């Protein structure tokens, strides 16, 4: 099974990046994605993949690009 992390820009409805990972950044962490630095504003978790082969849990991470 694979956990996923989905990154959403603050205020947007669709993720701009989905990765297979169990790593979950904490609030206020800085994260570098494709050469840009983002601040983690918050995160939530979903178990809506339960019962689907090869998927387990999803972490939704809300980020804001640093100026």
N, CA, C and O atoms as a Tripos MOL2 file, in Angstrom:
@<TRIPOS>MOLECULE
protein
  268   267    67     0     0
PROTEIN
NO_CHARGES

@<TRIPOS>ATOM
      1 N           0.8330   -1.1880    0.0000 N.3       1 UNK1
      2 CA          0.0000    0.0000    0.0000 C.3       1 UNK1
      3 C           0.8710    1.2410    0.0000 C.2       1 UNK1
      4 O           1.9920    1.2360    0.5080 O.2       1 UNK1
      5 N           0.3460    2.2800   -0.5650 N.am      2 UNK2
      6 CA          1.1110    3.5120   -0.6790 C.3       2 UNK2
      7 C           0.2880    4.6890   -0.1680 C.2       2 UNK2
      8 O          -0.8470    4.9000   -0.5940 O.2       2 UNK2
      9 N           0.8700    5.4390    0.7370 N.am      3 UNK3
     10 CA          0.2480    6.6820    1.1860 C.3       3 UNK3
     11 C           0.6020    7.7730    0.1850 C.2       3 UNK3
     12 O           1.6440    7.7090   -0.4670 O.2       3 UNK3
     13 N          -0.2670    8.7750    0.0630 N.am      4 UNK4
     14 CA          0.0320    9.8880   -0.8340 C.3       4 UNK4
     15 C          -0.0360   11.2090   -0.0810 C.2       4 UNK4
     16 O          -0.7340   11.3410    0.9240 O.2       4 UNK4
     17 N           0.7030   12.1760   -0.5940 N.am      5 UNK5
     18 CA          0.6610   13.5460   -0.0890 C.3       5 UNK5
     19 C           0.2710   14.4220   -1.2750 C.2       5 UNK5
     20 O           0.9100   14.3730   -2.3260 O.2       5 UNK5
     21 N          -0.7780   15.2220   -1.1020 N.am      6 UNK6
     22 CA         -1.2400   16.1250   -2.1480 C.3       6 UNK6
     23 C          -1.0130   17.5590   -1.6870 C.2       6 UNK6
     24 O          -1.4320   17.9450   -0.5950 O.2       6 UNK6
     25 N          -0.3450   18.3460   -2.5290 N.am      7 UNK7
     26 CA         -0.0310   19.7290   -2.1970 C.3       7 UNK7
     27 C          -0.9890   20.6650   -2.9310 C.2       7 UNK7
     28 O          -1.1420   20.5930   -4.1500 O.2       7 UNK7
     29 N          -1.6240   21.5390   -2.1640 N.am      8 UNK8
     30 CA         -2.5790   22.5190   -2.6860 C.3       8 UNK8
     31 C          -2.0800   23.9200   -2.3670 C.2       8 UNK8
     32 O          -1.6590   24.1910   -1.2420 O.2       8 UNK8
     33 N          -2.1250   24.8160   -3.3570 N.am      9 UNK9
     34 CA         -1.8540   26.2230   -3.0540 C.3       9 UNK9
     35 C          -3.0690   26.7900   -2.3400 C.2       9 UNK9
     36 O          -4.2050   26.4490   -2.6720 O.2       9 UNK9
     37 N          -2.8350   27.6440   -1.3710 N.am     10 UNK10
     38 CA         -3.9000   28.2340   -0.5650 C.3      10 UNK10
     39 C          -4.9870   28.8330   -1.4650 C.2      10 UNK10
     40 O          -4.6960   29.6420   -2.3460 O.2      10 UNK10
     41 N          -6.2300   28.4290   -1.2370 N.am     11 UNK11
     42 CA         -7.3550   28.9560   -1.9970 C.3      11 UNK11
     43 C          -7.6770   28.2190   -3.2830 C.2      11 UNK11
     44 O          -8.6680   28.5350   -3.9410 O.2      11 UNK11
     45 N          -6.8630   27.2460   -3.6540 N.am     12 UNK12
     46 CA         -7.0960   26.4970   -4.9040 C.3      12 UNK12
     47 C          -7.7560   25.1570   -4.5870 C.2      12 UNK12
     48 O          -7.5670   24.5930   -3.5100 O.2      12 UNK12
     49 N          -8.5290   24.6650   -5.5420 N.am     13 UNK13
     50 CA         -9.3150   23.4500   -5.3460 C.3      13 UNK13
     51 C          -8.6090   22.1720   -5.7900 C.2      13 UNK13
     52 O          -9.0030   21.0800   -5.3810 O.2      13 UNK13
     53 N          -7.5820   22.2880   -6.6130 N.am     14 UNK14
     54 CA         -6.9060   21.1010   -7.1500 C.3      14 UNK14
     55 C          -5.4330   21.0960   -6.7240 C.2      14 UNK14
     56 O          -4.8000   22.1490   -6.6450 O.2      14 UNK14
     57 N          -4.9020   19.9140   -6.4530 N.am     15 UNK15
     58 CA         -3.4860   19.8340   -6.0770 C.3      15 UNK15
     59 C          -2.5860   20.1440   -7.2680 C.2      15 UNK15
     60 O          -2.9250   19.8440   -8.4130 O.2      15 UNK15
     61 N          -1.4380   20.7460   -6.9830 N.am     16 UNK16
     62 CA         -0.4600   20.9870   -8.0440 C.3      16 UNK16
     63 C           0.6390   19.9400   -8.0340 C.2      16 UNK16
     64 O           1.4700   19.8900   -8.9400 O.2      16 UNK16
     65 N           0.6390   19.0960   -6.9910 N.am     17 UNK17
     66 CA          1.6310   18.0300   -6.9000 C.3      17 UNK17
     67 C           1.0660   16.9050   -6.0460 C.2      17 UNK17
     68 O           0.5130   17.1470   -4.9730 O.2      17 UNK17
     69 N           1.2050   15.6770   -6.5240 N.am     18 UNK18
     70 CA          0.8110   14.4860   -5.7630 C.3      18 UNK18
     71 C           2.0170   13.5580   -5.7450 C.2      18 UNK18
     72 O           2.5700   13.2280   -6.7940 O.2      18 UNK18
     73 N           2.4220   13.1390   -4.5510 N.am     19 UNK19
     74 CA          3.5670   12.2370   -4.4200 C.3      19 UNK19
     75 C           3.1840   11.0340   -3.5720 C.2      19 UNK19
     76 O           2.3780   11.1390   -2.6480 O.2      19 UNK19
     77 N           3.7730    9.8890   -3.9000 N.am     20 UNK20
     78 CA          3.6180    8.6930   -3.0740 C.3      20 UNK20
     79 C           4.6250    8.7900   -1.9390 C.2      20 UNK20
     80 O           5.8270    8.6230   -2.1460 O.2      20 UNK20
     81 N           4.1290    9.0580   -0.7460 N.am     21 UNK21
     82 CA          5.0160    9.2400    0.3950 C.3      21 UNK21
     83 C           4.2250    9.1580    1.6880 C.2      21 UNK21
     84 O           3.0470    9.5150    1.7250 O.2      21 UNK21
     85 N           4.8650    8.6940    2.7360 N.am     22 UNK22
     86 CA          4.2630    8.7130    4.0610 C.3      22 UNK22
     87 C           4.7480    9.9370    4.8490 C.2      22 UNK22
     88 O           4.2600   10.1990    5.9480 O.2      22 UNK22
     89 N           5.7050   10.6830    4.2900 N.am     23 UNK23
     90 CA          6.2140   11.9030    4.9290 C.3      23 UNK23
     91 C           5.1150   12.9560    4.9450 C.2      23 UNK23
     92 O           4.4210   13.1520    3.9470 O.2      23 UNK23
     93 N           4.9580   13.6290    6.0720 N.am     24 UNK24
     94 CA          3.9280   14.6580    6.2090 C.3      24 UNK24
     95 C           4.5400   15.8810    6.8660 C.2      24 UNK24
     96 O           4.8380   15.8550    8.0600 O.2      24 UNK24
     97 N           4.7360   16.9620    6.1020 N.am     25 UNK25
     98 CA          5.3270   18.1550    6.7020 C.3      25 UNK25
     99 C           4.4020   18.7720    7.7460 C.2      25 UNK25
    100 O           3.1800   18.6660    7.6500 O.2      25 UNK25
    101 N           4.9940   19.4100    8.7310 N.am     26 UNK26
    102 CA          4.2340   20.0570    9.8030 C.3      26 UNK26
    103 C           3.8760   21.4910    9.4330 C.2      26 UNK26
    104 O           4.4810   22.0840    8.5400 O.2      26 UNK26
    105 N           2.8850   22.0420   10.1330 N.am     27 UNK27
    106 CA          2.5320   23.4540    9.9590 C.3      27 UNK27
    107 C           3.7750   24.3130   10.1660 C.2      27 UNK27
    108 O           4.5980   24.0210   11.0340 O.2      27 UNK27
    109 N           3.9080   25.3600    9.3780 N.am     28 UNK28
    110 CA          5.0130   26.3220    9.4070 C.3      28 UNK28
    111 C           6.3260   25.7790    8.8590 C.2      28 UNK28
    112 O           7.3210   26.5030    8.8480 O.2      28 UNK28
    113 N           6.3630   24.5270    8.4020 N.am     29 UNK29
    114 CA          7.5620   24.0220    7.7350 C.3      29 UNK29
    115 C           7.7330   24.7430    6.4080 C.2      29 UNK29
    116 O           6.7580   25.1640    5.7860 O.2      29 UNK29
    117 N           8.9770   24.8810    5.9820 N.am     30 UNK30
    118 CA          9.2690   25.3630    4.6410 C.3      30 UNK30
    119 C           9.5920   24.1500    3.7900 C.2      30 UNK30
    120 O          10.2870   23.2350    4.2300 O.2      30 UNK30
    121 N           9.0820   24.1500    2.5720 N.am     31 UNK31
    122 CA          9.3000   23.0200    1.6840 C.3      31 UNK31
    123 C           9.6670   23.5520    0.3020 C.2      31 UNK31
    124 O           9.0520   24.5040   -0.1780 O.2      31 UNK31
    125 N          10.6480   22.9540   -0.3290 N.am     32 UNK32
    126 CA         11.0760   23.3650   -1.6620 C.3      32 UNK32
    127 C          10.4770   22.4080   -2.6800 C.2      32 UNK32
    128 O          10.6820   21.1970   -2.6080 O.2      32 UNK32
    129 N           9.7260   22.9730   -3.6410 N.am     33 UNK33
    130 CA          9.1060   22.1780   -4.6970 C.3      33 UNK33
    131 C           9.4420   22.8320   -6.0270 C.2      33 UNK33
    132 O           9.0570   23.9730   -6.2840 O.2      33 UNK33
    133 N          10.1550   22.1090   -6.8620 N.am     34 UNK34
    134 CA         10.5180   22.5910   -8.1970 C.3      34 UNK34
    135 C          11.1920   23.9650   -8.1500 C.2      34 UNK34
    136 O          10.9010   24.8340   -8.9710 O.2      34 UNK34
    137 N          12.0890   24.1510   -7.1870 N.am     35 UNK35
    138 CA         12.8620   25.3830   -7.0860 C.3      35 UNK35
    139 C          12.1510   26.5520   -6.4210 C.2      35 UNK35
    140 O          12.7190   27.6400   -6.3270 O.2      35 UNK35
    141 N          10.9240   26.3520   -5.9580 N.am     36 UNK36
    142 CA         10.1900   27.4010   -5.2480 C.3      36 UNK36
    143 C          10.0270   26.9770   -3.7950 C.2      36 UNK36
    144 O           9.8900   25.7910   -3.4950 O.2      36 UNK36
    145 N          10.0440   27.9600   -2.8960 N.am     37 UNK37
    146 CA          9.8860   27.6780   -1.4740 C.3      37 UNK37
    147 C           8.4580   27.9900   -1.0520 C.2      37 UNK37
    148 O           7.9190   29.0550   -1.3540 O.2      37 UNK37
    149 N           7.8580   27.0360   -0.3450 N.am     38 UNK38
    150 CA          6.4890   27.1730    0.1360 C.3      38 UNK38
    151 C           6.4600   27.0310    1.6490 C.2      38 UNK38
    152 O           7.2480   26.2840    2.2290 O.2      38 UNK38
    153 N           5.5470   27.7520    2.2800 N.am     39 UNK39
    154 CA          5.3000   27.6380    3.7090 C.3      39 UNK39
    155 C           4.0650   26.7650    3.8940 C.2      39 UNK39
    156 O           3.0450   26.9830    3.2400 O.2      39 UNK39
    157 N           4.1520   25.7750    4.7830 N.am     40 UNK40
    158 CA          3.0110   24.9000    5.0570 C.3      40 UNK40
    159 C           2.0510   25.6220    5.9940 C.2      40 UNK40
    160 O           2.4000   25.9440    7.1300 O.2      40 UNK40
    161 N           0.8380   25.8720    5.5060 N.am     41 UNK41
    162 CA         -0.1810   26.5590    6.3060 C.3      41 UNK41
    163 C          -0.9960   25.5850    7.1450 C.2      41 UNK41
    164 O          -1.4590   25.9370    8.2300 O.2      41 UNK41
    165 N          -1.1730   24.3840    6.6600 N.am     42 UNK42
    166 CA         -1.9620   23.3930    7.3890 C.3      42 UNK42
    167 C          -2.0190   22.0870    6.6220 C.2      42 UNK42
    168 O          -1.5620   21.9920    5.4820 O.2      42 UNK42
    169 N          -2.5850   21.0900    7.2650 N.am     43 UNK43
    170 CA         -2.7300   19.7830    6.6180 C.3      43 UNK43
    171 C          -3.9500   19.0800    7.1760 C.2      43 UNK43
    172 O          -4.3880   19.3490    8.2940 O.2      43 UNK43
    173 N          -4.4750   18.1950    6.3960 N.am     44 UNK44
    174 CA         -5.5860   17.3470    6.8290 C.3      44 UNK44
    175 C          -5.3480   15.9560    6.2730 C.2      44 UNK44
    176 O          -4.5170   15.7640    5.3860 O.2      44 UNK44
    177 N          -6.0780   14.9950    6.7950 N.am     45 UNK45
    178 CA         -5.8900   13.6100    6.3980 C.3      45 UNK45
    179 C          -7.1980   13.0170    5.9230 C.2      45 UNK45
    180 O          -8.2720   13.3770    6.4060 O.2      45 UNK45
    181 N          -7.0980   12.1110    4.9810 N.am     46 UNK46
    182 CA         -8.2800   11.4520    4.4440 C.3      46 UNK46
    183 C          -8.0030    9.9630    4.3240 C.2      46 UNK46
    184 O          -6.9030    9.5550    3.9490 O.2      46 UNK46
    185 N          -8.9830    9.1710    4.6380 N.am     47 UNK47
    186 CA         -8.8700    7.7240    4.4700 C.3      47 UNK47
    187 C          -9.8570    7.2330    3.4100 C.2      47 UNK47
    188 O         -10.3150    6.0920    3.4690 O.2      47 UNK47
    189 N         -10.1850    8.0910    2.4420 N.am     48 UNK48
    190 CA        -11.1560    7.7120    1.4250 C.3      48 UNK48
    191 C         -10.6270    6.6980    0.4220 C.2      48 UNK48
    192 O         -11.3850    6.2290   -0.4270 O.2      48 UNK48
    193 N          -9.3570    6.3510    0.4960 N.am     49 UNK49
    194 CA         -8.8000    5.3290   -0.3810 C.3      49 UNK49
    195 C          -8.8780    3.9290    0.2280 C.2      49 UNK49
    196 O          -8.4500    2.9650   -0.4060 O.2      49 UNK49
    197 N          -9.4060    3.7960    1.4220 N.am     50 UNK50
    198 CA         -9.4750    2.4940    2.0760 C.3      50 UNK50
    199 C         -10.2440    1.5160    1.1900 C.2      50 UNK50
    200 O         -11.3090    1.8450    0.6670 O.2      50 UNK50
    201 N          -9.7060    0.3380    1.0300 N.am     51 UNK51
    202 CA        -10.3420   -0.6710    0.2070 C.3      51 UNK51
    203 C          -9.8930   -0.6660   -1.2400 C.2      51 UNK51
    204 O         -10.1980   -1.6010   -1.9810 O.2      51 UNK51
    205 N          -9.1730    0.3690   -1.6600 N.am     52 UNK52
    206 CA         -8.6490    0.4040   -3.0190 C.3      52 UNK52
    207 C          -7.2430   -0.1860   -3.0240 C.2      52 UNK52
    208 O          -6.4160    0.1750   -2.1860 O.2      52 UNK52
    209 N          -6.9700   -1.0840   -3.9570 N.am     53 UNK53
    210 CA         -5.6380   -1.6940   -4.0090 C.3      53 UNK53
    211 C          -4.5370   -0.6480   -4.1470 C.2      53 UNK53
    212 O          -4.6800    0.3270   -4.8850 O.2      53 UNK53
    213 N          -3.4660   -0.8580   -3.4480 N.am     54 UNK54
    214 CA         -2.2400   -0.0560   -3.5160 C.3      54 UNK54
    215 C          -2.3550    1.3450   -2.9310 C.2      54 UNK54
    216 O          -1.4090    2.1230   -3.0540 O.2      54 UNK54
    217 N          -3.4700    1.7000   -2.2990 N.am     55 UNK55
    218 CA         -3.5900    3.0150   -1.6760 C.3      55 UNK55
    219 C          -4.0470    2.8540   -0.2420 C.2      55 UNK55
    220 O          -4.7900    1.9280    0.0830 O.2      55 UNK55
    221 N          -3.6020    3.7570    0.6110 N.am     56 UNK56
    222 CA         -3.9480    3.6560    2.0240 C.3      56 UNK56
    223 C          -4.5590    4.9470    2.5450 C.2      56 UNK56
    224 O          -5.7660    5.0090    2.7810 O.2      56 UNK56
    225 N          -3.7510    5.9700    2.7240 N.am     57 UNK57
    226 CA         -4.2100    7.2240    3.3090 C.3      57 UNK57
    227 C          -3.6360    8.3900    2.5070 C.2      57 UNK57
    228 O          -2.6070    8.2690    1.8430 O.2      57 UNK57
    229 N          -4.3280    9.5130    2.5910 N.am     58 UNK58
    230 CA         -3.8880   10.7080    1.8770 C.3      58 UNK58
    231 C          -3.7210   11.8420    2.8630 C.2      58 UNK58
    232 O          -4.5570   12.0430    3.7440 O.2      58 UNK58
    233 N          -2.6340   12.5840    2.7100 N.am     59 UNK59
    234 CA         -2.3980   13.8000    3.4870 C.3      59 UNK59
    235 C          -2.5240   14.9790    2.5340 C.2      59 UNK59
    236 O          -1.8170   15.0520    1.5290 O.2      59 UNK59
    237 N          -3.4290   15.9030    2.8520 N.am     60 UNK60
    238 CA         -3.6180   17.1170    2.0520 C.3      60 UNK60
    239 C          -2.8540   18.2500    2.7210 C.2      60 UNK60
    240 O          -3.1160   18.5830    3.8760 O.2      60 UNK60
    241 N          -1.9160   18.8390    2.0020 N.am     61 UNK61
    242 CA         -1.0740   19.8930    2.5600 C.3      61 UNK61
    243 C          -1.4100   21.2070    1.8550 C.2      61 UNK61
    244 O          -1.3500   21.2940    0.6280 O.2      61 UNK61
    245 N          -1.7610   22.2230    2.6370 N.am     62 UNK62
    246 CA         -2.0640   23.5600    2.1050 C.3      62 UNK62
    247 C          -0.7980   24.4000    2.2530 C.2      62 UNK62
    248 O          -0.2490   24.5270    3.3470 O.2      62 UNK62
    249 N          -0.3430   24.9730    1.1330 N.am     63 UNK63
    250 CA          0.8960   25.7420    1.1540 C.3      63 UNK63
    251 C           0.6830   27.1160    0.5210 C.2      63 UNK63
    252 O          -0.2890   27.3590   -0.1950 O.2      63 UNK63
    253 N           1.6320   28.0000    0.8150 N.am     64 UNK64
    254 CA          1.6390   29.3410    0.2350 C.3      64 UNK64
    255 C           3.0610   29.6350   -0.1810 C.2      64 UNK64
    256 O           3.9910   29.4530    0.6040 O.2      64 UNK64
    257 N           3.2420   30.0960   -1.4280 N.am     65 UNK65
    258 CA          4.5800   30.3900   -1.9210 C.3      65 UNK65
    259 C           5.1750   31.5630   -1.1680 C.2      65 UNK65
    260 O           4.4910   32.5510   -0.9030 O.2      65 UNK65
    261 N           6.4430   31.4530   -0.8250 N.am     66 UNK66
    262 CA          7.1630   32.5310   -0.1510 C.3      66 UNK66
    263 C           7.4980   33.6230   -1.1550 C.2      66 UNK66
    264 O           7.8420   33.3440   -2.3030 O.2      66 UNK66
    265 N           7.3940   34.8530   -0.7140 N.am     67 UNK67
    266 CA          7.6960   35.9960   -1.6020 C.3      67 UNK67
    267 C           9.1850   36.1430   -1.8120 C.2      67 UNK67
    268 O           9.6210   37.0460   -2.5260 O.2      67 UNK67
@<TRIPOS>BOND
     1     1     2 1
     2     2     3 1
     3     3     4 2
     4     3     5 am
     5     5     6 1
     6     6     7 1
     7     7     8 2
     8     7     9 am
     9     9    10 1
    10    10    11 1
    11    11    12 2
    12    11    13 am
    13    13    14 1
    14    14    15 1
    15    15    16 2
    16    15    17 am
    17    17    18 1
    18    18    19 1
    19    19    20 2
    20    19    21 am
    21    21    22 1
    22    22    23 1
    23    23    24 2
    24    23    25 am
    25    25    26 1
    26    26    27 1
    27    27    28 2
    28    27    29 am
    29    29    30 1
    30    30    31 1
    31    31    32 2
    32    31    33 am
    33    33    34 1
    34    34    35 1
    35    35    36 2
    36    35    37 am
    37    37    38 1
    38    38    39 1
    39    39    40 2
    40    39    41 am
    41    41    42 1
    42    42    43 1
    43    43    44 2
    44    43    45 am
    45    45    46 1
    46    46    47 1
    47    47    48 2
    48    47    49 am
    49    49    50 1
    50    50    51 1
    51    51    52 2
    52    51    53 am
    53    53    54 1
    54    54    55 1
    55    55    56 2
    56    55    57 am
    57    57    58 1
    58    58    59 1
    59    59    60 2
    60    59    61 am
    61    61    62 1
    62    62    63 1
    63    63    64 2
    64    63    65 am
    65    65    66 1
    66    66    67 1
    67    67    68 2
    68    67    69 am
    69    69    70 1
    70    70    71 1
    71    71    72 2
    72    71    73 am
    73    73    74 1
    74    74    75 1
    75    75    76 2
    76    75    77 am
    77    77    78 1
    78    78    79 1
    79    79    80 2
    80    79    81 am
    81    81    82 1
    82    82    83 1
    83    83    84 2
    84    83    85 am
    85    85    86 1
    86    86    87 1
    87    87    88 2
    88    87    89 am
    89    89    90 1
    90    90    91 1
    91    91    92 2
    92    91    93 am
    93    93    94 1
    94    94    95 1
    95    95    96 2
    96    95    97 am
    97    97    98 1
    98    98    99 1
    99    99   100 2
   100    99   101 am
   101   101   102 1
   102   102   103 1
   103   103   104 2
   104   103   105 am
   105   105   106 1
   106   106   107 1
   107   107   108 2
   108   107   109 am
   109   109   110 1
   110   110   111 1
   111   111   112 2
   112   111   113 am
   113   113   114 1
   114   114   115 1
   115   115   116 2
   116   115   117 am
   117   117   118 1
   118   118   119 1
   119   119   120 2
   120   119   121 am
   121   121   122 1
   122   122   123 1
   123   123   124 2
   124   123   125 am
   125   125   126 1
   126   126   127 1
   127   127   128 2
   128   127   129 am
   129   129   130 1
   130   130   131 1
   131   131   132 2
   132   131   133 am
   133   133   134 1
   134   134   135 1
   135   135   136 2
   136   135   137 am
   137   137   138 1
   138   138   139 1
   139   139   140 2
   140   139   141 am
   141   141   142 1
   142   142   143 1
   143   143   144 2
   144   143   145 am
   145   145   146 1
   146   146   147 1
   147   147   148 2
   148   147   149 am
   149   149   150 1
   150   150   151 1
   151   151   152 2
   152   151   153 am
   153   153   154 1
   154   154   155 1
   155   155   156 2
   156   155   157 am
   157   157   158 1
   158   158   159 1
   159   159   160 2
   160   159   161 am
   161   161   162 1
   162   162   163 1
   163   163   164 2
   164   163   165 am
   165   165   166 1
   166   166   167 1
   167   167   168 2
   168   167   169 am
   169   169   170 1
   170   170   171 1
   171   171   172 2
   172   171   173 am
   173   173   174 1
   174   174   175 1
   175   175   176 2
   176   175   177 am
   177   177   178 1
   178   178   179 1
   179   179   180 2
   180   179   181 am
   181   181   182 1
   182   182   183 1
   183   183   184 2
   184   183   185 am
   185   185   186 1
   186   186   187 1
   187   187   188 2
   188   187   189 am
   189   189   190 1
   190   190   191 1
   191   191   192 2
   192   191   193 am
   193   193   194 1
   194   194   195 1
   195   195   196 2
   196   195   197 am
   197   197   198 1
   198   198   199 1
   199   199   200 2
   200   199   201 am
   201   201   202 1
   202   202   203 1
   203   203   204 2
   204   203   205 am
   205   205   206 1
   206   206   207 1
   207   207   208 2
   208   207   209 am
   209   209   210 1
   210   210   211 1
   211   211   212 2
   212   211   213 am
   213   213   214 1
   214   214   215 1
   215   215   216 2
   216   215   217 am
   217   217   218 1
   218   218   219 1
   219   219   220 2
   220   219   221 am
   221   221   222 1
   222   222   223 1
   223   223   224 2
   224   223   225 am
   225   225   226 1
   226   226   227 1
   227   227   228 2
   228   227   229 am
   229   229   230 1
   230   230   231 1
   231   231   232 2
   232   231   233 am
   233   233   234 1
   234   234   235 1
   235   235   236 2
   236   235   237 am
   237   237   238 1
   238   238   239 1
   239   239   240 2
   240   239   241 am
   241   241   242 1
   242   242   243 1
   243   243   244 2
   244   243   245 am
   245   245   246 1
   246   246   247 1
   247   247   248 2
   248   247   249 am
   249   249   250 1
   250   250   251 1
   251   251   252 2
   252   251   253 am
   253   253   254 1
   254   254   255 1
   255   255   256 2
   256   255   257 am
   257   257   258 1
   258   258   259 1
   259   259   260 2
   260   259   261 am
   261   261   262 1
   262   262   263 1
   263   263   264 2
   264   263   265 am
   265   265   266 1
   266   266   267 1
   267   267   268 2
@<TRIPOS>SUBSTRUCTURE
     1 UNK1         2 RESIDUE 1 A UNK
     2 UNK2         6 RESIDUE 1 A UNK
     3 UNK3        10 RESIDUE 1 A UNK
     4 UNK4        14 RESIDUE 1 A UNK
     5 UNK5        18 RESIDUE 1 A UNK
     6 UNK6        22 RESIDUE 1 A UNK
     7 UNK7        26 RESIDUE 1 A UNK
     8 UNK8        30 RESIDUE 1 A UNK
     9 UNK9        34 RESIDUE 1 A UNK
    10 UNK10       38 RESIDUE 1 A UNK
    11 UNK11       42 RESIDUE 1 A UNK
    12 UNK12       46 RESIDUE 1 A UNK
    13 UNK13       50 RESIDUE 1 A UNK
    14 UNK14       54 RESIDUE 1 A UNK
    15 UNK15       58 RESIDUE 1 A UNK
    16 UNK16       62 RESIDUE 1 A UNK
    17 UNK17       66 RESIDUE 1 A UNK
    18 UNK18       70 RESIDUE 1 A UNK
    19 UNK19       74 RESIDUE 1 A UNK
    20 UNK20       78 RESIDUE 1 A UNK
    21 UNK21       82 RESIDUE 1 A UNK
    22 UNK22       86 RESIDUE 1 A UNK
    23 UNK23       90 RESIDUE 1 A UNK
    24 UNK24       94 RESIDUE 1 A UNK
    25 UNK25       98 RESIDUE 1 A UNK
    26 UNK26      102 RESIDUE 1 A UNK
    27 UNK27      106 RESIDUE 1 A UNK
    28 UNK28      110 RESIDUE 1 A UNK
    29 UNK29      114 RESIDUE 1 A UNK
    30 UNK30      118 RESIDUE 1 A UNK
    31 UNK31      122 RESIDUE 1 A UNK
    32 UNK32      126 RESIDUE 1 A UNK
    33 UNK33      130 RESIDUE 1 A UNK
    34 UNK34      134 RESIDUE 1 A UNK
    35 UNK35      138 RESIDUE 1 A UNK
    36 UNK36      142 RESIDUE 1 A UNK
    37 UNK37      146 RESIDUE 1 A UNK
    38 UNK38      150 RESIDUE 1 A UNK
    39 UNK39      154 RESIDUE 1 A UNK
    40 UNK40      158 RESIDUE 1 A UNK
    41 UNK41      162 RESIDUE 1 A UNK
    42 UNK42      166 RESIDUE 1 A UNK
    43 UNK43      170 RESIDUE 1 A UNK
    44 UNK44      174 RESIDUE 1 A UNK
    45 UNK45      178 RESIDUE 1 A UNK
    46 UNK46      182 RESIDUE 1 A UNK
    47 UNK47      186 RESIDUE 1 A UNK
    48 UNK48      190 RESIDUE 1 A UNK
    49 UNK49      194 RESIDUE 1 A UNK
    50 UNK50      198 RESIDUE 1 A UNK
    51 UNK51      202 RESIDUE 1 A UNK
    52 UNK52      206 RESIDUE 1 A UNK
    53 UNK53      210 RESIDUE 1 A UNK
    54 UNK54      214 RESIDUE 1 A UNK
    55 UNK55      218 RESIDUE 1 A UNK
    56 UNK56      222 RESIDUE 1 A UNK
    57 UNK57      226 RESIDUE 1 A UNK
    58 UNK58      230 RESIDUE 1 A UNK
    59 UNK59      234 RESIDUE 1 A UNK
    60 UNK60      238 RESIDUE 1 A UNK
    61 UNK61      242 RESIDUE 1 A UNK
    62 UNK62      246 RESIDUE 1 A UNK
    63 UNK63      250 RESIDUE 1 A UNK
    64 UNK64      254 RESIDUE 1 A UNK
    65 UNK65      258 RESIDUE 1 A UNK
    66 UNK66      262 RESIDUE 1 A UNK
    67 UNK67      266 RESIDUE 1 A UNK
